[in-house]
Amino acid sequence: MSIRRRSAAANYQEEMEKTNGKPPQSRLCCLISLSAMFWVLIFYFHFSVLSTPPIITPDQSPGKPQFFFEEKTTPKLPTISTSISNSNSNSNSNSDSSSNSISTNLSESHEEFSDLPQKDLSLPPPIPTQTEISTENPTNPQIPTQNPKEPQIEPLNLPNPSQTFPFQKALRSAENRSDSCAGRYIYVHDLPSRFNHDMLRDCQKLSLWTNMCKFMHNAGMGPPLDNSERVFSNTGWFATNQFAVDVIFSQRMKQYECLTQDSSIAAAIFVPFYAGFDVARYLWGYNISTRDAASLDLVKWLRERKEWGVMGGKDHFLVAGRITWDFRRLTENEEDWGNKLLFLPEAKNMSMLVVESSPWNANDFAIPYPTYFHPAKDSDVFIWQERMRRLKREYLFSFAGAPRPDNPKSIRGQIIDQCKKSTVCKLLECDFGESKCHSPSSIMKMFQSSLFCLQPQGDSYTRRSAFDSMLAGCIPVFFHPGSAYIQYTWHLPRNFTRYSVFIPEDDVRVRNASIEGVLRKISPGNVRKMREEVISLIPGLIYADPRSKLETLKDAFDVAVEAVIRKVTKLRREIVEGREDKDFIEENSWKYELLEEGERKVGAHEWDPFFSKPKDGKSDKEAAKNSWKSEQRSQT
């Protein structure tokens, strides 16, 4: 006998007949119970899970905050700060806080760091990183994750996690990816005119021997150069004084694309004080009180500004178109040279950009001397570079300069003797009276005709001639590492063999080494590579026309400003993280500039014999005085 399975529809119809057309009571109760449990779970999940702050691991110490990360994949988050904040300023954590959005445009925030809400999560003060907890969508909680394409930033190890910093807003604003100026803003102090413009009005007093007024034309570039000999390109060439960086840099700053009037978001603060012009007008025939007056007045004015209190001046920088020794008078003796600007406590916190820095001090940084070329657009640079590549150079090496008979350590006399005896050397002798050395066209024409240009020390370590020669595509030959290698570390490659030749002074002075012999040993292939490297460096060694701006290329101004910003940002991060380099030795400052990224300690160096510091500073003072004698020589 077969058994036939009854259909589900038949079973349902039979049950309905037994209950007069109504579903059984027990099933109705069951459905109601399940529905109630479902809604209880929904409300529990919403109010208990989504409103819970990020979980902190139980073993988290106050000094080492850690986030709890789930291992499951989460949707990618906007790149914003790790600081946890609501769109309002209420610091109380409640169920309404999850509905507040976190703005990704940090530049629109007008709250100081001290006013930000503080949550009891043992978190460090807000700092720029790549992620933040999102509360925009309460139904889809996000766990903080790192963007794998961005550098990983380790949690900070702070002695006091609740500590706040007045420059916090500037650090946070640097993370605003929608702002092309993020992390690049410069605030410029509005100084009284006595610190800058008044000096230009009295330009005839800026030098004892030189009428500087003509050099103040064209935003500090000087009058246009005559190009009747076709030595220069068609545009961008001026008779620029080698000490005019003060005004050129300040005028160029007016064209900087990321100026701000909000100092709280500034990556650095510029002080447009014409320090070089100030010291120049009082060096001869004035007492030390007069020489120091403007410097003391300046630091007093700065101390009274709110911007100074943020970092005590460590985020401030200024420019002086002189060598550092003009600002480093060691004593209060009237006969000592220069003023004491760089020895003032306030100035020791600031960064001063000079054309020659001290190997043994940490508050000055070398930037290039101005050349005669100030292009207004990229194409001017490209045309000049291509012209330098195609030149046929008839001389192996050349030298423009005068002997230093009063300086027994100078090798200039031997260099001149070797050049005179060589058939492949071009010489321009410079001394009192008329000389082609003071003619820009004569100098540039000689450099353009040479493969190598000799650059011994001048009256001090450095020479403008080094930059004029590289502008001409001529490979510089240095005899002392202080002439370039430890000076212009922002603008020149650390691997000096790529663009220059180094012949130690003692090889010439003591061992009578043949300069021609050394240069002839360099293969033609290496000469071509070195010359191409020199030509490629040209954009970063020149100052563009201050009245315009290069489109894509970075000039010496851009390189210097970026370096200052890196320096200040690095210092701010170290302050936030509680890191201090207690092993720093200021007298070894030149060694720190040669360290690779990530290195912090210095030791013995092959160049130590070149930088045995004079105890009395006498040689520094003499170098500064001699540089002024050279200026006198060039005007007589």
Disulfide bonds with the S-S distance in Angstrom:
Cys181-Cys258 2.06
Cys203-Cys213 1.98
Cys419-Cys425 1.82
Cys430-Cys437 1.59
Cys453-Cys474 2.05
